[in-house]
Amino acid sequence: MTIERKIREHLHKEAETVECPPAISNRIEQSYSQYLQRKRSERPMKKRLIGGIVAVAILIPSAAFAAPTLIDMLTRTPLTDEQVKADEIGKAALEKLYSAFPETKAFEIIDASNVQGVQTSIILQEKGGTGKKITLHTNGITGAIEHVIQENWEPKEKPLTALTDQEIISKVDSLIDKLYGNIEQYEFSMEQMENSNQKTFILNYSKKGSTTPFYQVFVQGNSISVSLIGVETTPPNKVEGFFSTNGKPDYFADAYLNDEKLFALLEISPEELKQELAKGKSVVEIAASRNVSKQQVIDVIAKTQIDGQIQGEKNGDVPKSNRSNEQMLKAVEPKVLQVIEHKTETPSK
């Protein structure tokens, strides 16, 4: 049996138990198609993983780039409890969680894994396997908790989506404040997504004075899913929202594409790049039209990201990773590749 068939059958089985917003389902289908194309050309690619091993079943993505690709299921390495607690990134994530929610010290680690040094994921649950549950996805380079899913922290008879808007906001505020801190400096917007299968809310938290979300939150059923987007106010001569999702700016890629060296390589302005992407092109396609190879684009963006990481470590802004340049390059390249191959979901007509 081919690996494609195994994955397809696995997904069909899991899909029977999943209630997923249509937009997210479309993203997963697109990712699978891209995966098959890469396999057929014998050029597989390892991309950024947000979900767990059965990612489709547990993940509520926060942005277009948060949706996992199926190749990630094949590259995730399980970790034992001892390995998690011995791992620098995993240990720091647990300490932060225990400090924010002391009750989780009594939780069991029911699953943990690592993806090529890019990300460490830990799932904890109350003993007994039916109570409160929390999932952490931590950046393997910076140590930042990029994604947290809090499940079943409300009684089954009155789940989150049965609460008033103000009560939901209060729950989300509390999660962000305890795990990340200083919620007072943020403004937020809240809207209900079009999803006939299950009531779903999306909340965007932006720093005051900025229009770019710093945290993006999904509330569905009895779970809160928070993603740290972490895009600061856009500096002059740079733009926001290179890509769009459902007609709205999707900010994840901005931190990668707002790169002066990339603009110089492509001989293009930020505004021109955004306009070209809005037509449904990928960065790779735009580069090819200008006689620039995909590898050149990867090298430029990856170097900028690594330089930023090193400078952040020197300034004390991010934890020291103690990784070599080669290790950091290996970790960041899959993320860069996902960004530059992506196409906006709502191309301009």
N, C-alpha and C positions, 0 to 999 in steps of 0.2 A: 504493500500500500504506500503510495507517495505521501510525502510530508504535507503537500497541499491538501490532499484528501483527509489526512488525519486531523489537520487544523480545522478544515471545514466541518467535519463531523463533530469535533469537539465544540466548536462555536454553535452549531445548531442545537446541541444538547443543552449548553449553557443558556442560549437565547430563550429557551422555553420558560426559564425562571426569572428572566430579567424584564423589567419595565423601564424602557429607556426613551428619552425624548427623541423625536424623529431626526432632528438636526444632528444629534450625536450618533445615531445609528448610521446616518449617511457618511459621517466622517470615518467611522470604523470600516465601512464597506470600501471607501476610497483608499484607506490605508492598506487593506487587504489586496486590492487590485494592484496598488503600487508594489507591494511585496511580491506578488506573483510575477510581475514584469521584471523585477530585479533578479528573481530566481531563474527565470528563463534565460536571462542574459548572463547568468553566472556571475553577477556582481552584487551579492547580498550586502546589505548595509545594516549596521546596528544603530538604532535610534534611541531617543530619550524615552525611558519607561516611567510612567506615573503610577500605573495600577500594580496589583499584585500578580501572582502567577496566573490566576484566572481573572485577568484584568477586566474583561468585559462585564463580569458579574459584580465586581465591587466598586468600579470607578464611576464617578460622576465628573467628567472633565470640566475644567474651568475656562478653557480657551481652545482654539483650533489646534494648537500645538500640544495641548495636554492630552489629547486622545492618543492612546498607545497604538503602536504598530504590532502586528502579530509576530514579527521576527523577535520582538523583545521576550516573548514567552520562551524562546529557545536559548536565550543568552543569560537568563537569570539564575544565579547560583544560590541555593538554599544555605542558610546559616543556622547553627545551633544556638541555644540560649547563651552558652559559654562564649561562642565566637562573637555574638552581638555585644556582650558586655566587655569583651576584650578589644573590640574594634573601636578605634578612637572616635569615629563619626557616630557609630551606634551608641556608644556609652554616653557621649555628650547629648545626643537626642533624648535618651532615656532620662538623664539627669534634669534636663529642661522640662520634660513632661512631668516627672515626679514633683518638681518644684511648683509647677503650675497647678497640677491636680494630684495632691498627696494620696488620694484614694487609689490611684493607679499603681502605687507600689505593691498592692496586693493582687493586681491583675496578673494573668499568665501570658507569656509570649506564645501565641498560638501559631505564628508564622513570621519568618524573617528571611531576607534575601538581599543579594547584592548584584548589581549589574556592572561588571567590568570596571569597578571603581568609580562609576559615574553616579550611582545612587545606592543608598542603603534604605531598605524598607522594613518596617517593623509593625506587626499587628498584635495588639494586646486586647484581652477580654477578661471580664470578671470570671472567676472560677465557676465552673459549671457549664460554661459554653453557651449560655442563653441570655446573658445580661449585657451590660454596657460594653462597648467595643470602641477602640480608637486605633487609627492607622496613621503612621508617620512615614513620609517619603522625604529623605534628607539628601541634599546635594553632596556628592562624594568629594567635591573639591572645596567648596566654601564652608560646608558644615551647616548651612541654613536649612531649616525645615521648610521645604518648598510646598508641601501639600499635606494637609491633615484632614482625616475623615472621622467625625464623631458620630457614632451610631447607637441607637437605642438608649439614649440618656433621658428620654421621656417615657412615661408609662404607655404601654401599647394601646390602652383605651383612649388616650389623648395624645397622639403623636404630634410632632412639631407642626405639621401643616394644618392641624386642627386648631392651633393657637391663633390669637389675633396677630395682626401685622406687628404691632408694638411688642408683643411678647416674643415673636420670632426675632425681631431686631435685637431685643435685649439678650437673647440666647447667643446670637452671633457675636454681638459686642463683647460679651463675657468671654467667649472662646478666644477671640483675637486678642483681647486685653490680657488674658492670663498667659497665653502662649507667646505673644509677640510684644505686648506692652504698649502703653501710651496711645490708647484709642482716641483720646480727646483731640488729637491733631488731624483727625480724618473727618471728611464729609462722606455721605453715602447716598446712593440711589437704590431703589428697590422696585422690581417689576415682576409680574407673574408671566412665565413663559407659556407659549401656546403648546400645550401637551394634553391631549384628550385622555391619555392613559393614566396619568398621575399628576397631581398638583405639584408644580415646581416653581420655586422662586429663585431669582438671581439678584444678588446684591453686589454693587461695585463700591469699594471704599477708596477714596482719593485723598491725597494730602490737600489741605486747604490751600486754595490758590492754583491747584493743578486740575486739569481735566482728565488726566491719565490715571486709571485705577492702580492702586498699590496692592490691594487684596481683591480677589474676585471670589464670590461665594455662591454655592448652589445649596438650596434647601429643598429636599425631596423626601417624602415619606417621613421617616424618623431619623434622618441623617443630615448633618451639616458638613459640607465639603468646602474647605478653604484653601485657595491657592495663593501663594506669595508671588506676585508678579514683579513688584519691586522696581518699577520704572520711575525714576525721579523726574521732576519737572524737566521738560525737554529744553536743552540749551538753544540759544539762537543759532540759526542756519541749519537746524535739524527739524525733522517732522515727526508727527505722531500717527500711529495707525497705518503702517505700510500695507497691511492686509485688512480685510473686513470679513465678518461672519454675520450672516443674516442681515446684511446691510449696515452693520455697526462696526466701528473700529475694533480690531483685535490687536492688543498691544504687545503680545509676547515677543514678537520678532524684532520690535523696535530696538531693543538693547543690542542686538546683533547687527542690524542693518544701518543704524546711525553711526557709521564708521567713515571718517574722513578718508582713510586709506582705501576703502572700498570705492568711494565715490571717485577718487583719483584714478584708481585702476580701471574703472568702467568709463571714465571721462563723462560723468553724468552728475547732475545736481540731485539733492535729496528729493526735491519736488518732482523732477523728471522721473526718478526711479519709482516713486509712488504712483505716478500716472501710468507708467508702463505696467506695473503690477496690477493696477485696477482693471487693465484690459484682459486679465486672466493669464498673464505670463508668469513664469517663475524667474527668480534671479539667475538661475543657470541658463535659461533661454535668452534672457536679456544679455548676459555676458557673452554667450556664443555669437549673438548678432554683432557683437563688437570685437570679435576675435580674441576673446578672453576665455581661457579654459576653466572648467569647474574646479580643478585642483588649485588654480591660482586664487580663485575666490575663497575657497576653504582656507588656504594658507594665510591670506590677509586677515580674514575675520578671526580665525583661531588665534593668531598672534596678538591681535588687539585684546581679545578676551583674556588670554594668559597674562599679558602685560598688566591688564587691569587687576587681575587676581593678585599678582605679585606685589603691585603697588598697594593694594588694599591690605595685604598682610603686613607690609612695612609700616603702613599708617595705623595699623591696629584696628581697621574697620571690619575685617573678617578674620576668623580663626586661621592660624597657620596650618597648612595642609601637610607640610613636610613631604611634598611630592616633587619629583623632578620635572623639568620642562617636558620631557618625553611622556611622562605619565599624565600630566595635565593636558597635553596635546591629544593623547589617545582618548581622554575622557570628554573633551569638548568637541572634537570633530564630528561625532554622530549628531550632536545638537545643531551644529552649524549646517550640516548636510540636510537635516530635516527642514530647517528654515529656508535654505536657498532652493530646495526642490518643491516647496509648497506653492500652491496657487490659491488666490483668493476665492472664496466660495460664492461670491456675488460679483462676477466681472461686469464692468461697465458695458453698456450697449452702445 
